[in-house]
């Protein structure tokens, strides 16, 4: 089982594999008891949004992690992947600007981690 930080890095790597843009990681550990990290990324098309979500799920399952849910794949405007302590939001730029999750969670520290070597 991966730590929260390892899982976060694995998600960021999976998003970068499929060319996600504007990847932001928000530490919510002091703001929510439901999850510790929120990862937000942008995609350029509905097809890319779905491909990014698929890649996150495949990569995390390959690492032995559970995926608790996926929502929003029908429209492809905003897909949520629930990995337990890590939530992944993949959004079209207009949807991301409208909902502005970064502002909503502005009390949390926003940072983009540097990719470290991931566990095998």
Buried (B, 14 or more C-beta within 10 A) or exposed (E): EBEBBBBBBBBBBBBBBBEBEEBBBBBBBEBEEEBBBBBBBBBEEBEBBBBBBBBBBEBBEEBEBEBEEBEBBEEBBBBBBBBBBBBBBBBBEEBBEEBEBBEEBEEBEEEEEEEEEBEE
